[in-house]
Amino acid sequence: MRIAAGISVVLFVAAIAACSSKKPPQDSNSPAYQAGKAAHGLAKETGKVAEKAARALREGAKEAHEGWKEAAREDREKRAKAAKDAKKQ
């Protein structure tokens, strides 16, 4: 148990050290940098479009549910009226 805890601490410290290492400055004119920047912009735009589509889907589902409830209410009213008419005869 102590060994596992020790190994975990060492790996955690190594991960922190790796994350805080200084990176060389990026060349903003390189094709790879430009491609990464374009990909990031595209991913961000795709996220916005997906969010908009999800909103539209939620609204459509809400309308469908409301229609379902309305149809169920109308069906109950028809059955009640038919039962009432059957009692009269």
C-alpha positions in Angstrom: 0.0 0.0 0.0 2.8 2.4 0.8 4.6 1.5 -2.4 1.5 2.3 -4.4 1.1 5.6 -2.6 4.7 6.5 -3.1 4.5 5.6 -6.8 1.3 7.8 -7.1 3.1 10.7 -5.5 6.1 10.4 -7.8 3.9 10.2 -10.9 1.9 13.2 -9.7 5.0 15.3 -9.2 6.4 14.2 -12.6 3.2 15.2 -14.3 3.1 18.6 -12.6 6.8 19.1 -13.6 6.0 18.1 -17.2 3.1 20.5 -17.4 5.0 23.4 -16.1 8.0 23.1 -18.4 8.6 26.1 -20.6 7.8 25.5 -24.3 9.7 27.2 -27.1 7.8 30.1 -28.7 5.6 29.0 -31.6 6.2 30.2 -35.1 2.8 31.8 -36.0 3.7 31.8 -39.7 4.3 28.0 -39.9 1.7 26.0 -41.9 1.2 23.7 -38.9 0.3 26.6 -36.7 -2.1 28.1 -39.2 -3.7 24.7 -39.7 -4.1 24.3 -35.9 -5.6 27.7 -35.6 -8.0 27.1 -38.5 -9.0 23.7 -36.9 -9.6 25.4 -33.6 -11.8 28.0 -35.2 -13.7 25.3 -37.1 -14.2 23.2 -33.9 -15.5 26.3 -32.1 -17.9 27.1 -34.9 -19.1 23.5 -35.1 -19.8 23.6 -31.4 -22.0 26.7 -31.8 -23.9 25.0 -34.7 -24.4 21.8 -32.7 -25.7 23.9 -29.7 -28.2 25.6 -32.0 -29.3 22.3 -33.5 -29.7 20.8 -30.0 -31.9 23.8 -29.0 -34.1 23.4 -32.1 -34.4 19.7 -31.4 -35.4 20.3 -27.8 -38.1 22.8 -29.0 -39.4 20.3 -31.6 -39.6 17.6 -28.9 -41.5 19.9 -26.6 -44.0 20.7 -29.4 -44.4 17.0 -30.2 -45.0 16.3 -26.5 -47.6 19.1 -26.3 -49.3 17.7 -29.4 -49.3 14.2 -27.9 -50.9 15.5 -24.7 -53.5 17.5 -26.7 -54.4 14.4 -28.8 -54.7 12.3 -25.6 -57.0 14.9 -24.0 -59.2 15.0 -27.2 -59.3 11.2 -27.2 -60.4 11.1 -23.5 -63.1 13.7 -24.3 -64.4 11.6 -27.3 -64.5 8.5 -25.2 -66.3 10.2 -22.3 -68.9 11.7 -24.8 -69.4 8.3 -26.4 -69.9 6.7 -23.0 -72.4 9.4 -22.0 -74.3 9.0 -25.3 -74.4 5.2 -24.9 -75.9 5.6 -21.4 -78.7 7.8 -22.9 -79.7 5.2 -25.4 
